[in-house]
Amino acid sequence: MKAFFEAIQYLFVDILFAPQDFLRSLELRSWFAANTINWIFMIICAAAMVYWIKQLKMFEDAGTEKQDTTAHSFFK
């Protein structure tokens, strides 16, 4: 049973957390390089937000946006 838990420890500590250990050591050399993943996610989120706002404006300009507050029975 002890070997089973040591195998789980080896899996998580030595294999699955290896990228985090690399980023932790990289942060001591370059903060920007260590946070590249965060910058990529921020760029993706910003692009998705711009796309979403453009789609909202497109539907608003076309007049297909339904803004009736009685769209559901519980709003009556």
N, CA, C, O and CB atoms as a CASP TS submission, in Angstrom:
PFRMAT TS
TARGET T0000
AUTHOR 0000-0000-0000
METHOD Language model
MODEL 1
PARENT N/A
ATOM      1  N   MET     1       0.821  -1.194   0.000  1.00  0.00           N
ATOM      2  CA  MET     1       0.000   0.000   0.000  1.00  0.00           C
ATOM      3  C   MET     1       0.865   1.257   0.000  1.00  0.00           C
ATOM      4  O   MET     1       0.515   2.273  -0.600  1.00  0.00           O
ATOM      5  CB  MET     1      -0.934  -0.001   1.203  1.00  0.00           C
ATOM      6  N   LYS     2       2.006   1.162   0.691  1.00  0.00           N
ATOM      7  CA  LYS     2       2.909   2.308   0.736  1.00  0.00           C
ATOM      8  C   LYS     2       3.442   2.626  -0.662  1.00  0.00           C
ATOM      9  O   LYS     2       3.599   3.795  -1.016  1.00  0.00           O
ATOM     10  CB  LYS     2       4.076   2.038   1.707  1.00  0.00           C
ATOM     11  N   ALA     3       3.715   1.609  -1.442  1.00  0.00           N
ATOM     12  CA  ALA     3       4.225   1.817  -2.800  1.00  0.00           C
ATOM     13  C   ALA     3       3.195   2.530  -3.681  1.00  0.00           C
ATOM     14  O   ALA     3       3.555   3.323  -4.551  1.00  0.00           O
ATOM     15  CB  ALA     3       4.614   0.474  -3.431  1.00  0.00           C
ATOM     16  N   PHE     4       1.929   2.245  -3.449  1.00  0.00           N
ATOM     17  CA  PHE     4       0.868   2.902  -4.213  1.00  0.00           C
ATOM     18  C   PHE     4       0.878   4.410  -3.965  1.00  0.00           C
ATOM     19  O   PHE     4       0.811   5.196  -4.910  1.00  0.00           O
ATOM     20  CB  PHE     4      -0.507   2.310  -3.844  1.00  0.00           C
ATOM     21  N   PHE     5       0.963   4.812  -2.702  1.00  0.00           N
ATOM     22  CA  PHE     5       0.967   6.236  -2.381  1.00  0.00           C
ATOM     23  C   PHE     5       2.268   6.909  -2.818  1.00  0.00           C
ATOM     24  O   PHE     5       2.261   8.083  -3.188  1.00  0.00           O
ATOM     25  CB  PHE     5       0.755   6.435  -0.885  1.00  0.00           C
ATOM     26  N   GLU     6       3.373   6.182  -2.779  1.00  0.00           N
ATOM     27  CA  GLU     6       4.623   6.736  -3.281  1.00  0.00           C
ATOM     28  C   GLU     6       4.565   6.911  -4.795  1.00  0.00           C
ATOM     29  O   GLU     6       5.168   7.839  -5.335  1.00  0.00           O
ATOM     30  CB  GLU     6       5.801   5.835  -2.894  1.00  0.00           C
ATOM     31  N   ALA     7       3.849   6.033  -5.476  1.00  0.00           N
ATOM     32  CA  ALA     7       3.669   6.185  -6.925  1.00  0.00           C
ATOM     33  C   ALA     7       2.841   7.419  -7.236  1.00  0.00           C
ATOM     34  O   ALA     7       3.137   8.144  -8.186  1.00  0.00           O
ATOM     35  CB  ALA     7       3.000   4.938  -7.524  1.00  0.00           C
ATOM     36  N   ILE     8       1.809   7.662  -6.446  1.00  0.00           N
ATOM     37  CA  ILE     8       1.003   8.875  -6.632  1.00  0.00           C
ATOM     38  C   ILE     8       1.860  10.112  -6.373  1.00  0.00           C
ATOM     39  O   ILE     8       1.783  11.092  -7.113  1.00  0.00           O
ATOM     40  CB  ILE     8      -0.235   8.866  -5.690  1.00  0.00           C
ATOM     41  N   GLN     9       2.672  10.063  -5.327  1.00  0.00           N
ATOM     42  CA  GLN     9       3.563  11.183  -5.030  1.00  0.00           C
ATOM     43  C   GLN     9       4.529  11.423  -6.178  1.00  0.00           C
ATOM     44  O   GLN     9       4.728  12.566  -6.589  1.00  0.00           O
ATOM     45  CB  GLN     9       4.338  10.926  -3.734  1.00  0.00           C
ATOM     46  N   TYR    10       5.122  10.381  -6.692  1.00  0.00           N
ATOM     47  CA  TYR    10       6.058  10.512  -7.812  1.00  0.00           C
ATOM     48  C   TYR    10       5.368  11.108  -9.035  1.00  0.00           C
ATOM     49  O   TYR    10       5.926  11.972  -9.711  1.00  0.00           O
ATOM     50  CB  TYR    10       6.666   9.147  -8.164  1.00  0.00           C
ATOM     51  N   LEU    11       4.156  10.641  -9.312  1.00  0.00           N
ATOM     52  CA  LEU    11       3.422  11.148 -10.468  1.00  0.00           C
ATOM     53  C   LEU    11       3.203  12.649 -10.362  1.00  0.00           C
ATOM     54  O   LEU    11       3.482  13.394 -11.301  1.00  0.00           O
ATOM     55  CB  LEU    11       2.081  10.430 -10.604  1.00  0.00           C
ATOM     56  N   PHE    12       2.702  13.088  -9.214  1.00  0.00           N
ATOM     57  CA  PHE    12       2.377  14.505  -9.088  1.00  0.00           C
ATOM     58  C   PHE    12       3.609  15.377  -8.896  1.00  0.00           C
ATOM     59  O   PHE    12       3.735  16.408  -9.556  1.00  0.00           O
ATOM     60  CB  PHE    12       1.431  14.713  -7.938  1.00  0.00           C
ATOM     61  N   VAL    13       4.507  14.997  -8.023  1.00  0.00           N
ATOM     62  CA  VAL    13       5.644  15.851  -7.690  1.00  0.00           C
ATOM     63  C   VAL    13       6.676  15.886  -8.812  1.00  0.00           C
ATOM     64  O   VAL    13       7.158  16.959  -9.175  1.00  0.00           O
ATOM     65  CB  VAL    13       6.296  15.375  -6.402  1.00  0.00           C
ATOM     66  N   ASP    14       7.016  14.739  -9.358  1.00  0.00           N
ATOM     67  CA  ASP    14       8.112  14.695 -10.322  1.00  0.00           C
ATOM     68  C   ASP    14       7.679  14.828 -11.773  1.00  0.00           C
ATOM     69  O   ASP    14       8.483  15.224 -12.618  1.00  0.00           O
ATOM     70  CB  ASP    14       8.856  13.427 -10.159  1.00  0.00           C
ATOM     71  N   ILE    15       6.438  14.510 -12.079  1.00  0.00           N
ATOM     72  CA  ILE    15       6.023  14.538 -13.488  1.00  0.00           C
ATOM     73  C   ILE    15       5.039  15.680 -13.761  1.00  0.00           C
ATOM     74  O   ILE    15       5.310  16.540 -14.599  1.00  0.00           O
ATOM     75  CB  ILE    15       5.386  13.196 -13.880  1.00  0.00           C
ATOM     76  N   LEU    16       3.918  15.695 -13.070  1.00  0.00           N
ATOM     77  CA  LEU    16       2.873  16.665 -13.393  1.00  0.00           C
ATOM     78  C   LEU    16       3.214  18.092 -12.957  1.00  0.00           C
ATOM     79  O   LEU    16       2.757  19.051 -13.578  1.00  0.00           O
ATOM     80  CB  LEU    16       1.579  16.244 -12.750  1.00  0.00           C
ATOM     81  N   PHE    17       4.009  18.239 -11.898  1.00  0.00           N
ATOM     82  CA  PHE    17       4.376  19.582 -11.450  1.00  0.00           C
ATOM     83  C   PHE    17       5.686  20.068 -12.042  1.00  0.00           C
ATOM     84  O   PHE    17       6.168  21.134 -11.657  1.00  0.00           O
ATOM     85  CB  PHE    17       4.467  19.614  -9.953  1.00  0.00           C
ATOM     86  N   ALA    18       6.269  19.335 -12.951  1.00  0.00           N
ATOM     87  CA  ALA    18       7.534  19.744 -13.581  1.00  0.00           C
ATOM     88  C   ALA    18       7.406  21.084 -14.313  1.00  0.00           C
ATOM     89  O   ALA    18       8.312  21.910 -14.202  1.00  0.00           O
ATOM     90  CB  ALA    18       8.004  18.666 -14.560  1.00  0.00           C
ATOM     91  N   PRO    19       6.318  21.337 -15.060  1.00  0.00           N
ATOM     92  CA  PRO    19       6.211  22.659 -15.702  1.00  0.00           C
ATOM     93  C   PRO    19       6.143  23.811 -14.691  1.00  0.00           C
ATOM     94  O   PRO    19       6.699  24.882 -14.935  1.00  0.00           O
ATOM     95  CB  PRO    19       4.976  22.698 -16.594  1.00  0.00           C
ATOM     96  N   GLN    20       5.467  23.596 -13.562  1.00  0.00           N
ATOM     97  CA  GLN    20       5.408  24.647 -12.546  1.00  0.00           C
ATOM     98  C   GLN    20       6.779  24.879 -11.916  1.00  0.00           C
ATOM     99  O   GLN    20       7.140  26.017 -11.616  1.00  0.00           O
ATOM    100  CB  GLN    20       4.384  24.286 -11.462  1.00  0.00           C
ATOM    101  N   ASP    21       7.530  23.826 -11.720  1.00  0.00           N
ATOM    102  CA  ASP    21       8.887  23.986 -11.188  1.00  0.00           C
ATOM    103  C   ASP    21       9.754  24.765 -12.174  1.00  0.00           C
ATOM    104  O   ASP    21      10.557  25.606 -11.772  1.00  0.00           O
ATOM    105  CB  ASP    21       9.522  22.609 -10.888  1.00  0.00           C
ATOM    106  N   PHE    22       9.589  24.484 -13.456  1.00  0.00           N
ATOM    107  CA  PHE    22      10.341  25.220 -14.468  1.00  0.00           C
ATOM    108  C   PHE    22       9.975  26.707 -14.442  1.00  0.00           C
ATOM    109  O   PHE    22      10.858  27.564 -14.494  1.00  0.00           O
ATOM    110  CB  PHE    22      10.078  24.629 -15.867  1.00  0.00           C
ATOM    111  N   LEU    23       8.676  27.014 -14.363  1.00  0.00           N
ATOM    112  CA  LEU    23       8.256  28.416 -14.325  1.00  0.00           C
ATOM    113  C   LEU    23       8.733  29.110 -13.054  1.00  0.00           C
ATOM    114  O   LEU    23       9.074  30.292 -13.078  1.00  0.00           O
ATOM    115  CB  LEU    23       6.737  28.515 -14.431  1.00  0.00           C
ATOM    116  N   ARG    24       8.756  28.379 -11.955  1.00  0.00           N
ATOM    117  CA  ARG    24       9.237  28.960 -10.699  1.00  0.00           C
ATOM    118  C   ARG    24      10.716  29.325 -10.811  1.00  0.00           C
ATOM    119  O   ARG    24      11.121  30.392 -10.350  1.00  0.00           O
ATOM    120  CB  ARG    24       9.016  27.980  -9.525  1.00  0.00           C
ATOM    121  N   SER    25      11.522  28.462 -11.413  1.00  0.00           N
ATOM    122  CA  SER    25      12.941  28.778 -11.570  1.00  0.00           C
ATOM    123  C   SER    25      13.150  29.857 -12.634  1.00  0.00           C
ATOM    124  O   SER    25      14.086  30.652 -12.537  1.00  0.00           O
ATOM    125  CB  SER    25      13.730  27.513 -11.938  1.00  0.00           C
ATOM    126  N   LEU    26      12.283  29.887 -13.646  1.00  0.00           N
ATOM    127  CA  LEU    26      12.394  30.906 -14.692  1.00  0.00           C
ATOM    128  C   LEU    26      12.059  32.293 -14.164  1.00  0.00           C
ATOM    129  O   LEU    26      12.600  33.289 -14.645  1.00  0.00           O
ATOM    130  CB  LEU    26      11.479  30.565 -15.861  1.00  0.00           C
ATOM    131  N   GLU    27      11.167  32.363 -13.175  1.00  0.00           N
ATOM    132  CA  GLU    27      10.763  33.660 -12.645  1.00  0.00           C
ATOM    133  C   GLU    27      11.933  34.387 -11.982  1.00  0.00           C
ATOM    134  O   GLU    27      11.969  35.618 -11.968  1.00  0.00           O
ATOM    135  CB  GLU    27       9.626  33.486 -11.648  1.00  0.00           C
ATOM    136  N   LEU    28      12.866  33.652 -11.445  1.00  0.00           N
ATOM    137  CA  LEU    28      14.024  34.294 -10.826  1.00  0.00           C
ATOM    138  C   LEU    28      14.906  34.968 -11.865  1.00  0.00           C
ATOM    139  O   LEU    28      15.620  35.920 -11.548  1.00  0.00           O
ATOM    140  CB  LEU    28      14.837  33.273 -10.038  1.00  0.00           C
ATOM    141  N   ARG    29      14.864  34.482 -13.114  1.00  0.00           N
ATOM    142  CA  ARG    29      15.669  35.073 -14.177  1.00  0.00           C
ATOM    143  C   ARG    29      14.910  36.145 -14.953  1.00  0.00           C
ATOM    144  O   ARG    29      15.466  37.198 -15.264  1.00  0.00           O
ATOM    145  CB  ARG    29      16.140  33.995 -15.126  1.00  0.00           C
ATOM    146  N   SER    30      13.637  35.878 -15.268  1.00  0.00           N
ATOM    147  CA  SER    30      12.871  36.821 -16.083  1.00  0.00           C
ATOM    148  C   SER    30      11.388  36.724 -15.725  1.00  0.00           C
ATOM    149  O   SER    30      10.745  35.701 -15.963  1.00  0.00           O
ATOM    150  CB  SER    30      13.087  36.546 -17.598  1.00  0.00           C
ATOM    151  N   TRP    31      10.860  37.798 -15.152  1.00  0.00           N
ATOM    152  CA  TRP    31       9.456  37.807 -14.761  1.00  0.00           C
ATOM    153  C   TRP    31       8.557  37.734 -15.989  1.00  0.00           C
ATOM    154  O   TRP    31       7.547  37.030 -15.968  1.00  0.00           O
ATOM    155  CB  TRP    31       9.135  39.063 -13.939  1.00  0.00           C
ATOM    156  N   PHE    32       8.901  38.440 -17.050  1.00  0.00           N
ATOM    157  CA  PHE    32       8.075  38.462 -18.251  1.00  0.00           C
ATOM    158  C   PHE    32       8.018  37.095 -18.922  1.00  0.00           C
ATOM    159  O   PHE    32       6.961  36.686 -19.401  1.00  0.00           O
ATOM    160  CB  PHE    32       8.603  39.497 -19.229  1.00  0.00           C
ATOM    161  N   ALA    33       9.131  36.393 -18.963  1.00  0.00           N
ATOM    162  CA  ALA    33       9.139  35.067 -19.572  1.00  0.00           C
ATOM    163  C   ALA    33       8.312  34.084 -18.754  1.00  0.00           C
ATOM    164  O   ALA    33       7.633  33.224 -19.314  1.00  0.00           O
ATOM    165  CB  ALA    33      10.571  34.555 -19.718  1.00  0.00           C
ATOM    166  N   ALA    34       8.366  34.207 -17.430  1.00  0.00           N
ATOM    167  CA  ALA    34       7.622  33.290 -16.575  1.00  0.00           C
ATOM    168  C   ALA    34       6.119  33.527 -16.687  1.00  0.00           C
ATOM    169  O   ALA    34       5.334  32.607 -16.459  1.00  0.00           O
ATOM    170  CB  ALA    34       8.070  33.440 -15.122  1.00  0.00           C
ATOM    171  N   ASN    35       5.713  34.728 -17.030  1.00  0.00           N
ATOM    172  CA  ASN    35       4.300  35.052 -17.111  1.00  0.00           C
ATOM    173  C   ASN    35       3.784  35.097 -18.547  1.00  0.00           C
ATOM    174  O   ASN    35       2.743  35.699 -18.812  1.00  0.00           O
ATOM    175  CB  ASN    35       4.045  36.371 -16.441  1.00  0.00           C
ATOM    176  N   THR    36       4.492  34.473 -19.465  1.00  0.00           N
ATOM    177  CA  THR    36       4.074  34.443 -20.864  1.00  0.00           C
ATOM    178  C   THR    36       2.716  33.785 -21.025  1.00  0.00           C
ATOM    179  O   THR    36       1.901  34.246 -21.824  1.00  0.00           O
ATOM    180  CB  THR    36       5.104  33.715 -21.708  1.00  0.00           C
ATOM    181  N   ILE    37       2.459  32.727 -20.289  1.00  0.00           N
ATOM    182  CA  ILE    37       1.156  32.049 -20.368  1.00  0.00           C
ATOM    183  C   ILE    37       0.038  32.999 -19.953  1.00  0.00           C
ATOM    184  O   ILE    37      -1.023  33.023 -20.578  1.00  0.00           O
ATOM    185  CB  ILE    37       1.140  30.783 -19.474  1.00  0.00           C
ATOM    186  N   ASN    38       0.270  33.774 -18.911  1.00  0.00           N
ATOM    187  CA  ASN    38      -0.744  34.742 -18.472  1.00  0.00           C
ATOM    188  C   ASN    38      -0.998  35.802 -19.532  1.00  0.00           C
ATOM    189  O   ASN    38      -2.141  36.198 -19.757  1.00  0.00           O
ATOM    190  CB  ASN    38      -0.314  35.409 -17.166  1.00  0.00           C
ATOM    191  N   TRP    39       0.076  36.267 -20.190  1.00  0.00           N
ATOM    192  CA  TRP    39      -0.093  37.261 -21.254  1.00  0.00           C
ATOM    193  C   TRP    39      -0.895  36.682 -22.416  1.00  0.00           C
ATOM    194  O   TRP    39      -1.741  37.364 -22.996  1.00  0.00           O
ATOM    195  CB  TRP    39       1.278  37.755 -21.753  1.00  0.00           C
ATOM    196  N   ILE    40      -0.629  35.431 -22.749  1.00  0.00           N
ATOM    197  CA  ILE    40      -1.372  34.787 -23.841  1.00  0.00           C
ATOM    198  C   ILE    40      -2.848  34.692 -23.494  1.00  0.00           C
ATOM    199  O   ILE    40      -3.700  34.984 -24.332  1.00  0.00           O
ATOM    200  CB  ILE    40      -0.806  33.383 -24.135  1.00  0.00           C
ATOM    201  N   PHE    41      -3.163  34.283 -22.256  1.00  0.00           N
ATOM    202  CA  PHE    41      -4.567  34.194 -21.843  1.00  0.00           C
ATOM    203  C   PHE    41      -5.234  35.564 -21.847  1.00  0.00           C
ATOM    204  O   PHE    41      -6.399  35.671 -22.230  1.00  0.00           O
ATOM    205  CB  PHE    41      -4.674  33.566 -20.451  1.00  0.00           C
ATOM    206  N   MET    42      -4.534  36.606 -21.436  1.00  0.00           N
ATOM    207  CA  MET    42      -5.117  37.951 -21.451  1.00  0.00           C
ATOM    208  C   MET    42      -5.403  38.411 -22.874  1.00  0.00           C
ATOM    209  O   MET    42      -6.422  39.056 -23.121  1.00  0.00           O
ATOM    210  CB  MET    42      -4.184  38.948 -20.758  1.00  0.00           C
ATOM    211  N   ILE    43      -4.518  38.089 -23.810  1.00  0.00           N
ATOM    212  CA  ILE    43      -4.732  38.464 -25.206  1.00  0.00           C
ATOM    213  C   ILE    43      -5.927  37.710 -25.784  1.00  0.00           C
ATOM    214  O   ILE    43      -6.734  38.293 -26.508  1.00  0.00           O
ATOM    215  CB  ILE    43      -3.466  38.184 -26.043  1.00  0.00           C
ATOM    216  N   ILE    44      -6.047  36.429 -25.473  1.00  0.00           N
ATOM    217  CA  ILE    44      -7.190  35.642 -25.942  1.00  0.00           C
ATOM    218  C   ILE    44      -8.491  36.194 -25.375  1.00  0.00           C
ATOM    219  O   ILE    44      -9.475  36.330 -26.102  1.00  0.00           O
ATOM    220  CB  ILE    44      -7.027  34.164 -25.551  1.00  0.00           C
ATOM    221  N   CYS    45      -8.503  36.511 -24.086  1.00  0.00           N
ATOM    222  CA  CYS    45      -9.720  37.057 -23.472  1.00  0.00           C
ATOM    223  C   CYS    45     -10.079  38.422 -24.051  1.00  0.00           C
ATOM    224  O   CYS    45     -11.256  38.709 -24.267  1.00  0.00           O
ATOM    225  CB  CYS    45      -9.545  37.168 -21.956  1.00  0.00           C
ATOM    226  N   ALA    46      -9.090  39.257 -24.302  1.00  0.00           N
ATOM    227  CA  ALA    46      -9.358  40.568 -24.890  1.00  0.00           C
ATOM    228  C   ALA    46      -9.917  40.424 -26.300  1.00  0.00           C
ATOM    229  O   ALA    46     -10.842  41.144 -26.675  1.00  0.00           O
ATOM    230  CB  ALA    46      -8.081  41.420 -24.911  1.00  0.00           C
ATOM    231  N   ALA    47      -9.369  39.506 -27.079  1.00  0.00           N
ATOM    232  CA  ALA    47      -9.874  39.285 -28.439  1.00  0.00           C
ATOM    233  C   ALA    47     -11.306  38.741 -28.404  1.00  0.00           C
ATOM    234  O   ALA    47     -12.142  39.142 -29.214  1.00  0.00           O
ATOM    235  CB  ALA    47      -8.950  38.308 -29.206  1.00  0.00           C
ATOM    236  N   ALA    48     -11.585  37.840 -27.477  1.00  0.00           N
ATOM    237  CA  ALA    48     -12.945  37.307 -27.357  1.00  0.00           C
ATOM    238  C   ALA    48     -13.920  38.401 -26.940  1.00  0.00           C
ATOM    239  O   ALA    48     -15.053  38.428 -27.419  1.00  0.00           O
ATOM    240  CB  ALA    48     -12.986  36.150 -26.343  1.00  0.00           C
ATOM    241  N   MET    49     -13.503  39.296 -26.065  1.00  0.00           N
ATOM    242  CA  MET    49     -14.383  40.379 -25.630  1.00  0.00           C
ATOM    243  C   MET    49     -14.664  41.343 -26.773  1.00  0.00           C
ATOM    244  O   MET    49     -15.796  41.798 -26.939  1.00  0.00           O
ATOM    245  CB  MET    49     -13.765  41.129 -24.448  1.00  0.00           C
ATOM    246  N   VAL    50     -13.639  41.658 -27.562  1.00  0.00           N
ATOM    247  CA  VAL    50     -13.841  42.548 -28.721  1.00  0.00           C
ATOM    248  C   VAL    50     -14.798  41.901 -29.715  1.00  0.00           C
ATOM    249  O   VAL    50     -15.692  42.565 -30.238  1.00  0.00           O
ATOM    250  CB  VAL    50     -12.486  42.874 -29.413  1.00  0.00           C
ATOM    251  N   TYR    51     -14.614  40.606 -29.978  1.00  0.00           N
ATOM    252  CA  TYR    51     -15.511  39.893 -30.889  1.00  0.00           C
ATOM    253  C   TYR    51     -16.946  39.904 -30.364  1.00  0.00           C
ATOM    254  O   TYR    51     -17.887  40.134 -31.124  1.00  0.00           O
ATOM    255  CB  TYR    51     -15.033  38.445 -31.087  1.00  0.00           C
ATOM    256  N   TRP    52     -17.110  39.657 -29.073  1.00  0.00           N
ATOM    257  CA  TRP    52     -18.443  39.610 -28.464  1.00  0.00           C
ATOM    258  C   TRP    52     -19.127  40.974 -28.561  1.00  0.00           C
ATOM    259  O   TRP    52     -20.309  41.057 -28.893  1.00  0.00           O
ATOM    260  CB  TRP    52     -18.351  39.163 -26.987  1.00  0.00           C
ATOM    261  N   ILE    53     -18.387  42.034 -28.273  1.00  0.00           N
ATOM    262  CA  ILE    53     -18.969  43.380 -28.333  1.00  0.00           C
ATOM    263  C   ILE    53     -19.338  43.741 -29.771  1.00  0.00           C
ATOM    264  O   ILE    53     -20.369  44.373 -30.001  1.00  0.00           O
ATOM    265  CB  ILE    53     -17.986  44.424 -27.757  1.00  0.00           C
ATOM    266  N   LYS    54     -18.508  43.345 -30.743  1.00  0.00           N
ATOM    267  CA  LYS    54     -18.842  43.595 -32.149  1.00  0.00           C
ATOM    268  C   LYS    54     -20.111  42.852 -32.552  1.00  0.00           C
ATOM    269  O   LYS    54     -20.942  43.400 -33.277  1.00  0.00           O
ATOM    270  CB  LYS    54     -17.679  43.176 -33.060  1.00  0.00           C
ATOM    271  N   GLN    55     -20.269  41.614 -32.092  1.00  0.00           N
ATOM    272  CA  GLN    55     -21.476  40.849 -32.404  1.00  0.00           C
ATOM    273  C   GLN    55     -22.699  41.491 -31.761  1.00  0.00           C
ATOM    274  O   GLN    55     -23.753  41.565 -32.392  1.00  0.00           O
ATOM    275  CB  GLN    55     -21.331  39.393 -31.933  1.00  0.00           C
ATOM    276  N   LEU    56     -22.582  41.954 -30.529  1.00  0.00           N
ATOM    277  CA  LEU    56     -23.699  42.640 -29.880  1.00  0.00           C
ATOM    278  C   LEU    56     -24.092  43.894 -30.649  1.00  0.00           C
ATOM    279  O   LEU    56     -25.278  44.157 -30.848  1.00  0.00           O
ATOM    280  CB  LEU    56     -23.339  43.002 -28.437  1.00  0.00           C
ATOM    281  N   LYS    57     -23.099  44.667 -31.083  1.00  0.00           N
ATOM    282  CA  LYS    57     -23.384  45.885 -31.851  1.00  0.00           C
ATOM    283  C   LYS    57     -24.028  45.544 -33.191  1.00  0.00           C
ATOM    284  O   LYS    57     -24.928  46.254 -33.640  1.00  0.00           O
ATOM    285  CB  LYS    57     -22.094  46.696 -32.076  1.00  0.00           C
ATOM    286  N   MET    58     -23.578  44.460 -33.837  1.00  0.00           N
ATOM    287  CA  MET    58     -24.140  44.065 -35.120  1.00  0.00           C
ATOM    288  C   MET    58     -25.619  43.717 -34.970  1.00  0.00           C
ATOM    289  O   MET    58     -26.434  44.140 -35.790  1.00  0.00           O
ATOM    290  CB  MET    58     -23.365  42.876 -35.704  1.00  0.00           C
ATOM    291  N   PHE    59     -25.978  42.957 -33.944  1.00  0.00           N
ATOM    292  CA  PHE    59     -27.372  42.601 -33.730  1.00  0.00           C
ATOM    293  C   PHE    59     -28.203  43.811 -33.293  1.00  0.00           C
ATOM    294  O   PHE    59     -29.382  43.912 -33.633  1.00  0.00           O
ATOM    295  CB  PHE    59     -27.473  41.493 -32.689  1.00  0.00           C
ATOM    296  N   GLU    60     -27.600  44.709 -32.552  1.00  0.00           N
ATOM    297  CA  GLU    60     -28.305  45.931 -32.136  1.00  0.00           C
ATOM    298  C   GLU    60     -28.610  46.805 -33.353  1.00  0.00           C
ATOM    299  O   GLU    60     -29.714  47.335 -33.478  1.00  0.00           O
ATOM    300  CB  GLU    60     -27.462  46.726 -31.098  1.00  0.00           C
ATOM    301  N   ASP    61     -27.634  46.955 -34.246  1.00  0.00           N
ATOM    302  CA  ASP    61     -27.832  47.784 -35.442  1.00  0.00           C
ATOM    303  C   ASP    61     -28.838  47.158 -36.404  1.00  0.00           C
ATOM    304  O   ASP    61     -29.565  47.876 -37.091  1.00  0.00           O
ATOM    305  CB  ASP    61     -26.500  48.003 -36.159  1.00  0.00           C
ATOM    306  N   ALA    62     -28.887  45.827 -36.459  1.00  0.00           N
ATOM    307  CA  ALA    62     -29.822  45.143 -37.354  1.00  0.00           C
ATOM    308  C   ALA    62     -31.237  45.133 -36.791  1.00  0.00           C
ATOM    309  O   ALA    62     -32.191  44.852 -37.517  1.00  0.00           O
ATOM    310  CB  ALA    62     -29.358  43.715 -37.608  1.00  0.00           C
ATOM    311  N   GLY    63     -31.380  45.435 -35.514  1.00  0.00           N
ATOM    312  CA  GLY    63     -32.701  45.473 -34.895  1.00  0.00           C
ATOM    313  C   GLY    63     -33.235  44.094 -34.521  1.00  0.00           C
ATOM    314  O   GLY    63     -34.426  43.954 -34.247  1.00  0.00           O
ATOM    315  N   THR    64     -32.400  43.100 -34.504  1.00  0.00           N
ATOM    316  CA  THR    64     -32.849  41.746 -34.155  1.00  0.00           C
ATOM    317  C   THR    64     -32.677  41.443 -32.677  1.00  0.00           C
ATOM    318  O   THR    64     -33.045  40.361 -32.219  1.00  0.00           O
ATOM    319  CB  THR    64     -32.092  40.719 -34.972  1.00  0.00           C
ATOM    320  N   GLU    65     -32.124  42.378 -31.931  1.00  0.00           N
ATOM    321  CA  GLU    65     -31.929  42.177 -30.499  1.00  0.00           C
ATOM    322  C   GLU    65     -33.274  42.293 -29.795  1.00  0.00           C
ATOM    323  O   GLU    65     -33.938  43.325 -29.891  1.00  0.00           O
ATOM    324  CB  GLU    65     -30.911  43.203 -29.922  1.00  0.00           C
ATOM    325  N   LYS    66     -33.679  41.244 -29.091  1.00  0.00           N
ATOM    326  CA  LYS    66     -34.952  41.260 -28.385  1.00  0.00           C
ATOM    327  C   LYS    66     -34.712  41.739 -26.954  1.00  0.00           C
ATOM    328  O   LYS    66     -34.075  41.054 -26.153  1.00  0.00           O
ATOM    329  CB  LYS    66     -35.620  39.850 -28.399  1.00  0.00           C
ATOM    330  N   GLN    67     -35.231  42.921 -26.650  1.00  0.00           N
ATOM    331  CA  GLN    67     -35.026  43.504 -25.328  1.00  0.00           C
ATOM    332  C   GLN    67     -36.339  43.622 -24.577  1.00  0.00           C
ATOM    333  O   GLN    67     -36.487  44.499 -23.727  1.00  0.00           O
ATOM    334  CB  GLN    67     -34.365  44.874 -25.444  1.00  0.00           C
ATOM    335  N   ASP    68     -37.278  42.768 -24.870  1.00  0.00           N
ATOM    336  CA  ASP    68     -38.571  42.769 -24.191  1.00  0.00           C
ATOM    337  C   ASP    68     -38.394  42.198 -22.789  1.00  0.00           C
ATOM    338  O   ASP    68     -37.903  41.080 -22.626  1.00  0.00           O
ATOM    339  CB  ASP    68     -39.627  41.952 -24.994  1.00  0.00           C
ATOM    340  N   THR    69     -38.789  42.958 -21.788  1.00  0.00           N
ATOM    341  CA  THR    69     -38.610  42.486 -20.412  1.00  0.00           C
ATOM    342  C   THR    69     -39.606  41.398 -20.044  1.00  0.00           C
ATOM    343  O   THR    69     -39.453  40.752 -19.008  1.00  0.00           O
ATOM    344  CB  THR    69     -38.742  43.643 -19.442  1.00  0.00           C
ATOM    345  N   THR    70     -40.615  41.183 -20.864  1.00  0.00           N
ATOM    346  CA  THR    70     -41.596  40.129 -20.586  1.00  0.00           C
ATOM    347  C   THR    70     -41.306  38.876 -21.406  1.00  0.00           C
ATOM    348  O   THR    70     -42.213  38.122 -21.759  1.00  0.00           O
ATOM    349  CB  THR    70     -43.018  40.629 -20.879  1.00  0.00           C
ATOM    350  N   ALA    71     -40.038  38.672 -21.699  1.00  0.00           N
ATOM    351  CA  ALA    71     -39.666  37.483 -22.487  1.00  0.00           C
ATOM    352  C   ALA    71     -39.917  36.211 -21.715  1.00  0.00           C
ATOM    353  O   ALA    71     -40.113  35.151 -22.308  1.00  0.00           O
ATOM    354  CB  ALA    71     -38.202  37.548 -22.903  1.00  0.00           C
ATOM    355  N   HIS    72     -39.912  36.303 -20.382  1.00  0.00           N
ATOM    356  CA  HIS    72     -40.200  35.131 -19.540  1.00  0.00           C
ATOM    357  C   HIS    72     -41.439  35.420 -18.706  1.00  0.00           C
ATOM    358  O   HIS    72     -41.734  36.567 -18.370  1.00  0.00           O
ATOM    359  CB  HIS    72     -38.983  34.778 -18.619  1.00  0.00           C
ATOM    360  N   SER    73     -42.141  34.372 -18.388  1.00  0.00           N
ATOM    361  CA  SER    73     -43.388  34.545 -17.660  1.00  0.00           C
ATOM    362  C   SER    73     -43.168  35.102 -16.255  1.00  0.00           C
ATOM    363  O   SER    73     -44.048  35.776 -15.720  1.00  0.00           O
ATOM    364  CB  SER    73     -44.122  33.228 -17.579  1.00  0.00           C
ATOM    365  N   PHE    74     -42.033  34.838 -15.660  1.00  0.00           N
ATOM    366  CA  PHE    74     -41.825  35.314 -14.288  1.00  0.00           C
ATOM    367  C   PHE    74     -41.467  36.795 -14.234  1.00  0.00           C
ATOM    368  O   PHE    74     -41.357  37.338 -13.135  1.00  0.00           O
ATOM    369  CB  PHE    74     -40.731  34.503 -13.619  1.00  0.00           C
ATOM    370  N   PHE    75     -41.279  37.479 -15.371  1.00  0.00           N
ATOM    371  CA  PHE    75     -41.037  38.920 -15.386  1.00  0.00           C
ATOM    372  C   PHE    75     -42.353  39.705 -15.423  1.00  0.00           C
ATOM    373  O   PHE    75     -42.338  40.924 -15.251  1.00  0.00           O
ATOM    374  CB  PHE    75     -40.162  39.297 -16.591  1.00  0.00           C
ATOM    375  N   LYS    76     -43.467  39.049 -15.640  1.00  0.00           N
ATOM    376  CA  LYS    76     -44.750  39.765 -15.726  1.00  0.00           C
ATOM    377  C   LYS    76     -45.243  40.170 -14.377  1.00  0.00           C
ATOM    378  O   LYS    76     -46.306  40.780 -14.266  1.00  0.00           O
ATOM    379  CB  LYS    76     -45.794  38.919 -16.407  1.00  0.00           C
TER
END
